[in-house]
Amino acid sequence: MSTGHDDALKAVEGSLDRPSAARVYDYFLGGSTNYAIDRAFAEQVRERVPLIGEYCTTSRQFLGRAVRRCTELGIRQFVDIGSGLPTEGNVHDVADEARPEHDTRVVYVDNEPIALAHSTLLLADTADPDRHQAIAGDLLQPAQLWERVRDTGLIDHSEPVALLVNAVLHFIKDEQGPDSLLAFYRDLLPPGSLLVLSQMTNENPVSEQERQALADLVDYYENTTNPGQLRTTAEFARFFGDWELIEPGLVYAPAWHPDEATLFAAVPSESRVLGGVARKPGA
Protein backbone atom coordinates (compact mmCIF):
# COMPACT_ATOMS: atom_id res chain seq x y z
CA MET A 1 0.00 0.00 0.00
CA SER A 2 1.25 3.48 -0.82
CA THR A 3 2.44 5.99 1.74
CA GLY A 4 -0.57 8.14 0.89
CA HIS A 5 -2.92 5.29 1.74
CA ASP A 6 -1.00 4.58 4.97
CA ASP A 7 -1.31 8.23 5.99
CA ALA A 8 -4.99 8.22 5.13
CA LEU A 9 -5.64 5.15 7.26
CA LYS A 10 -3.77 6.72 10.18
CA ALA A 11 -5.80 9.91 9.86
CA VAL A 12 -9.05 7.96 9.91
CA GLU A 13 -7.98 5.84 12.87
CA GLY A 14 -6.91 8.96 14.76
CA SER A 15 -10.28 10.65 14.32
CA LEU A 16 -12.55 8.24 16.11
CA ASP A 17 -12.66 10.16 19.40
CA ARG A 18 -14.76 13.00 17.96
CA PRO A 19 -17.54 13.46 15.42
CA SER A 20 -16.56 14.34 11.86
CA ALA A 21 -18.89 16.78 10.10
CA ALA A 22 -18.30 14.98 6.81
CA ARG A 23 -19.11 11.57 8.31
CA VAL A 24 -22.23 12.98 10.02
CA TYR A 25 -23.41 14.23 6.62
CA ASP A 26 -22.63 10.81 5.18
CA TYR A 27 -24.77 9.24 7.91
CA PHE A 28 -27.69 11.52 7.13
CA LEU A 29 -27.38 10.50 3.48
CA GLY A 30 -27.59 6.82 4.41
CA GLY A 31 -23.91 6.13 3.83
CA SER A 32 -21.70 3.68 5.69
CA THR A 33 -18.53 5.74 6.17
CA ASN A 34 -19.36 6.81 9.70
CA TYR A 35 -18.86 5.59 13.25
CA ALA A 36 -20.79 5.41 16.51
CA ILE A 37 -19.63 8.84 17.66
CA ASP A 38 -20.82 10.39 14.39
CA ARG A 39 -24.19 8.64 14.58
CA ALA A 40 -24.75 9.74 18.18
CA PHE A 41 -24.05 13.38 17.28
CA ALA A 42 -26.31 13.14 14.23
CA GLU A 43 -29.19 11.82 16.28
CA GLN A 44 -28.78 14.71 18.75
CA VAL A 45 -29.17 17.10 15.85
CA ARG A 46 -32.15 15.14 14.53
CA GLU A 47 -33.90 15.52 17.88
CA ARG A 48 -33.95 19.29 17.35
CA VAL A 49 -34.55 19.24 13.59
CA PRO A 50 -36.40 16.03 12.69
CA LEU A 51 -36.12 16.54 8.92
CA ILE A 52 -32.38 17.28 8.89
CA GLY A 53 -31.69 14.02 7.05
CA GLU A 54 -34.17 14.93 4.34
CA TYR A 55 -32.62 18.40 4.04
CA CYS A 56 -29.19 16.81 3.50
CA THR A 57 -30.61 14.44 0.92
CA THR A 58 -32.23 17.39 -0.85
CA SER A 59 -28.83 19.11 -1.10
CA ARG A 60 -27.23 15.97 -2.47
CA GLN A 61 -30.01 15.40 -4.99
CA PHE A 62 -29.70 18.99 -6.18
CA LEU A 63 -25.97 18.49 -6.71
CA GLY A 64 -26.60 15.46 -8.91
CA ARG A 65 -29.22 17.20 -11.02
CA ALA A 66 -26.99 20.26 -11.38
CA VAL A 67 -24.01 18.17 -12.50
CA ARG A 68 -26.15 16.46 -15.13
CA ARG A 69 -27.40 19.82 -16.36
CA CYS A 70 -23.84 21.16 -16.50
CA THR A 71 -22.81 18.27 -18.75
CA GLU A 72 -25.84 18.94 -20.98
CA LEU A 73 -24.62 22.53 -21.28
CA GLY A 74 -21.22 21.37 -22.46
CA ILE A 75 -19.17 21.40 -19.26
CA ARG A 76 -16.47 18.73 -19.09
CA GLN A 77 -14.54 19.79 -15.97
CA PHE A 78 -15.69 20.24 -12.40
CA VAL A 79 -14.19 21.62 -9.18
CA ASP A 80 -16.17 20.57 -6.09
CA ILE A 81 -15.21 22.73 -3.08
CA GLY A 82 -16.27 21.35 0.27
CA SER A 83 -16.90 17.99 -1.34
CA GLY A 84 -16.90 15.99 1.90
CA LEU A 85 -16.90 12.23 1.74
CA PRO A 86 -17.36 10.27 -1.47
CA THR A 87 -20.86 8.86 -1.09
CA GLU A 88 -23.94 8.13 -3.19
CA GLY A 89 -24.16 10.54 -6.12
CA ASN A 90 -20.49 11.46 -6.43
CA VAL A 91 -19.82 14.16 -9.01
CA HIS A 92 -17.60 11.90 -11.11
CA ASP A 93 -20.20 9.11 -11.05
CA VAL A 94 -22.98 11.45 -12.17
CA ALA A 95 -20.80 13.05 -14.84
CA ASP A 96 -19.67 9.70 -16.22
CA GLU A 97 -23.24 8.44 -16.33
CA ALA A 98 -24.26 11.57 -18.22
CA ARG A 99 -21.22 11.35 -20.50
CA PRO A 100 -20.63 7.73 -21.58
CA GLU A 101 -17.52 9.01 -23.36
CA HIS A 102 -16.00 9.36 -19.86
CA ASP A 103 -14.30 12.58 -20.89
CA THR A 104 -15.11 14.64 -17.79
CA ARG A 105 -12.58 15.62 -15.12
CA VAL A 106 -13.27 16.28 -11.43
CA VAL A 107 -11.19 17.82 -8.65
CA TYR A 108 -12.63 17.31 -5.18
CA VAL A 109 -11.51 19.83 -2.55
CA ASP A 110 -12.06 19.67 1.21
CA ASN A 111 -10.36 21.27 4.20
CA GLU A 112 -11.22 18.50 6.64
CA PRO A 113 -8.31 16.04 6.93
CA ILE A 114 -10.66 13.17 7.67
CA ALA A 115 -12.77 13.81 4.59
CA LEU A 116 -9.62 13.97 2.48
CA ALA A 117 -8.32 10.76 4.05
CA HIS A 118 -11.54 8.90 3.30
CA SER A 119 -11.55 10.35 -0.22
CA THR A 120 -8.03 9.08 -0.82
CA LEU A 121 -9.13 5.59 0.18
CA LEU A 122 -12.53 5.49 -1.48
CA LEU A 123 -11.65 7.19 -4.77
CA ALA A 124 -8.90 4.62 -5.27
CA ASP A 125 -11.64 2.02 -5.64
CA THR A 126 -14.22 3.98 -7.60
CA ALA A 127 -12.48 6.58 -9.75
CA ASP A 128 -10.02 7.10 -12.59
CA PRO A 129 -6.87 8.77 -11.20
CA ASP A 130 -6.18 10.28 -14.61
CA ARG A 131 -9.47 12.20 -14.43
CA HIS A 132 -10.44 12.40 -10.73
CA GLN A 133 -8.42 13.68 -7.79
CA ALA A 134 -9.07 14.75 -4.20
CA ILE A 135 -6.95 17.53 -2.73
CA ALA A 136 -6.75 19.54 0.48
CA GLY A 137 -7.96 23.12 0.27
CA ASP A 138 -9.94 25.68 2.24
CA LEU A 139 -12.67 27.82 0.67
CA LEU A 140 -11.52 30.62 2.97
CA GLN A 141 -8.02 30.57 1.44
CA PRO A 142 -8.91 30.92 -2.24
CA ALA A 143 -5.49 31.69 -3.71
CA GLN A 144 -3.85 28.67 -2.09
CA LEU A 145 -6.81 26.47 -2.93
CA TRP A 146 -6.80 27.39 -6.60
CA GLU A 147 -3.04 26.94 -6.86
CA ARG A 148 -3.53 23.36 -5.70
CA VAL A 149 -6.33 22.91 -8.23
CA ARG A 150 -3.95 24.08 -10.96
CA ASP A 151 -1.25 21.73 -9.68
CA THR A 152 -3.46 18.70 -10.37
CA GLY A 153 -3.13 19.38 -14.09
CA LEU A 154 -6.74 18.27 -14.59
CA ILE A 155 -8.33 21.68 -15.17
CA ASP A 156 -7.85 23.48 -18.48
CA HIS A 157 -8.36 27.17 -17.70
CA SER A 158 -8.98 27.99 -21.35
CA GLU A 159 -12.25 26.04 -21.18
CA PRO A 160 -15.37 26.59 -19.03
CA VAL A 161 -15.39 25.04 -15.56
CA ALA A 162 -18.28 24.12 -13.30
CA LEU A 163 -17.49 25.33 -9.77
CA LEU A 164 -19.60 23.50 -7.20
CA VAL A 165 -20.07 24.86 -3.67
CA ASN A 166 -22.89 22.68 -2.43
CA ALA A 167 -24.24 22.73 1.14
CA VAL A 168 -21.17 24.67 2.31
CA LEU A 169 -22.07 28.37 2.50
CA HIS A 170 -24.35 27.88 5.50
CA PHE A 171 -21.12 27.10 7.38
CA ILE A 172 -19.63 30.47 6.35
CA LYS A 173 -20.75 33.52 8.33
CA ASP A 174 -20.93 36.96 6.75
CA GLU A 175 -18.07 38.18 8.96
CA GLN A 176 -15.84 35.59 7.25
CA GLY A 177 -16.20 37.48 3.97
CA PRO A 178 -18.10 35.10 1.68
CA ASP A 179 -18.77 37.94 -0.77
CA SER A 180 -15.09 38.52 -1.53
CA LEU A 181 -14.42 34.78 -1.57
CA LEU A 182 -17.07 34.08 -4.18
CA ALA A 183 -15.95 37.14 -6.17
CA PHE A 184 -12.41 35.72 -6.28
CA TYR A 185 -13.61 32.41 -7.69
CA ARG A 186 -15.98 34.06 -10.16
CA ASP A 187 -13.21 36.35 -11.45
CA LEU A 188 -10.70 33.59 -12.15
CA LEU A 189 -13.04 31.29 -14.06
CA PRO A 190 -13.20 31.61 -17.87
CA PRO A 191 -16.32 32.86 -19.68
CA GLY A 192 -19.03 30.24 -20.04
CA SER A 193 -18.19 28.68 -16.68
CA LEU A 194 -21.03 27.66 -14.37
CA LEU A 195 -21.38 28.33 -10.64
CA VAL A 196 -23.47 25.83 -8.67
CA LEU A 197 -24.47 27.00 -5.18
CA SER A 198 -26.83 25.74 -2.50
CA GLN A 199 -27.38 26.36 1.18
CA MET A 200 -29.98 26.04 3.91
CA THR A 201 -32.42 28.88 4.43
CA ASN A 202 -34.51 30.20 7.32
CA GLU A 203 -36.91 31.95 4.95
CA ASN A 204 -40.68 31.73 5.48
CA PRO A 205 -40.93 29.11 8.24
CA VAL A 206 -44.36 27.51 8.17
CA SER A 207 -44.81 27.76 11.94
CA GLU A 208 -43.29 29.14 15.08
CA GLN A 209 -42.14 25.62 15.85
CA GLU A 210 -40.16 25.44 12.61
CA ARG A 211 -38.73 28.92 13.13
CA GLN A 212 -37.49 27.85 16.54
CA ALA A 213 -36.13 24.59 15.19
CA LEU A 214 -34.05 26.44 12.59
CA ALA A 215 -32.79 28.86 15.24
CA ASP A 216 -31.92 25.91 17.46
CA LEU A 217 -29.97 24.35 14.59
CA VAL A 218 -27.81 27.47 14.24
CA ASP A 219 -27.32 27.64 18.02
CA TYR A 220 -26.39 23.97 18.16
CA TYR A 221 -23.67 24.27 15.56
CA GLU A 222 -22.38 27.47 17.19
CA ASN A 223 -20.77 25.20 19.78
CA THR A 224 -19.10 22.97 17.21
CA THR A 225 -16.21 23.41 14.80
CA ASN A 226 -18.78 24.23 12.10
CA PRO A 227 -20.77 27.32 13.17
CA GLY A 228 -22.76 28.94 10.44
CA GLN A 229 -25.54 31.16 9.16
CA LEU A 230 -28.83 30.53 7.39
CA ARG A 231 -29.82 33.02 4.68
CA THR A 232 -32.89 34.21 2.81
CA THR A 233 -33.13 34.06 -0.97
CA ALA A 234 -32.17 37.74 -1.24
CA GLU A 235 -29.19 37.29 1.06
CA PHE A 236 -28.01 34.23 -0.87
CA ALA A 237 -28.54 35.60 -4.38
CA ARG A 238 -25.64 38.03 -4.08
CA PHE A 239 -23.11 35.20 -4.18
CA PHE A 240 -23.81 34.75 -7.90
CA GLY A 241 -22.60 38.31 -8.62
CA ASP A 242 -23.49 39.50 -12.11
CA TRP A 243 -23.58 35.98 -13.56
CA GLU A 244 -26.76 35.01 -15.37
CA LEU A 245 -28.91 32.50 -13.50
CA ILE A 246 -30.01 29.73 -15.83
CA GLU A 247 -33.63 28.66 -15.64
CA PRO A 248 -35.48 28.22 -13.36
CA GLY A 249 -33.28 30.71 -11.43
CA LEU A 250 -32.57 30.72 -7.72
CA VAL A 251 -35.28 28.56 -6.17
CA TYR A 252 -35.91 26.03 -3.45
CA ALA A 253 -33.72 23.13 -4.54
CA PRO A 254 -36.52 20.62 -5.23
CA ALA A 255 -37.96 23.07 -7.80
CA TRP A 256 -34.70 23.02 -9.76
CA HIS A 257 -35.26 20.48 -12.58
CA PRO A 258 -36.92 17.89 -10.31
CA ASP A 259 -37.02 14.24 -11.30
CA GLU A 260 -38.95 11.25 -10.00
CA ALA A 261 -36.63 10.85 -6.99
CA THR A 262 -36.73 14.49 -5.82
CA LEU A 263 -37.78 14.91 -2.19
CA PHE A 264 -40.20 17.76 -1.39
CA ALA A 265 -41.08 18.08 -5.09
CA ALA A 266 -44.74 18.75 -4.22
CA VAL A 267 -43.89 21.54 -1.76
CA PRO A 268 -40.30 22.66 -2.47
CA SER A 269 -40.26 25.32 0.26
CA GLU A 270 -40.49 22.62 2.91
CA SER A 271 -37.00 21.46 1.93
CA ARG A 272 -35.30 24.44 3.61
CA VAL A 273 -32.63 24.34 0.85
CA LEU A 274 -32.01 26.99 -1.82
CA GLY A 275 -30.15 26.23 -5.03
CA GLY A 276 -29.19 27.76 -8.33
CA VAL A 277 -26.77 27.63 -11.25
CA ALA A 278 -25.38 30.70 -13.02
CA ARG A 279 -23.26 31.18 -16.15
CA LYS A 280 -20.35 33.61 -16.51
CA PRO A 281 -21.06 36.04 -19.35
CA GLY A 282 -18.78 36.56 -22.32
CA ALA A 283 -18.68 33.10 -23.83
Secondary structure as UniProt FT lines:
FT   HELIX           3..13
FT   TURN            14..17
FT   HELIX           21..28
FT   TURN            29..30
FT   HELIX           36..48
FT   TURN            50..51
FT   HELIX           52..72
FT   TURN            73..74
FT   STRAND          77..81
FT   TURN            88..89
FT   HELIX           91..98
FT   TURN            100..101
FT   STRAND          105..110
FT   HELIX           113..126
FT   TURN            129..131
FT   STRAND          132..136
FT   TURN            139..140
FT   HELIX           142..151
FT   TURN            157..158
FT   STRAND          162..166
FT   HELIX           169..171
FT   HELIX           174..176
FT   HELIX           178..188
FT   TURN            191..192
FT   STRAND          194..200
FT   HELIX           208..222
FT   HELIX           233..237
FT   HELIX           238..240
FT   TURN            241..242
FT   STRAND          244..245
FT   TURN            247..248
FT   STRAND          251..252
FT   HELIX           253..255
FT   TURN            260..261
FT   TURN            263..264
FT   HELIX           268..271
FT   STRAND          273..279
FT   TURN            281..282
//
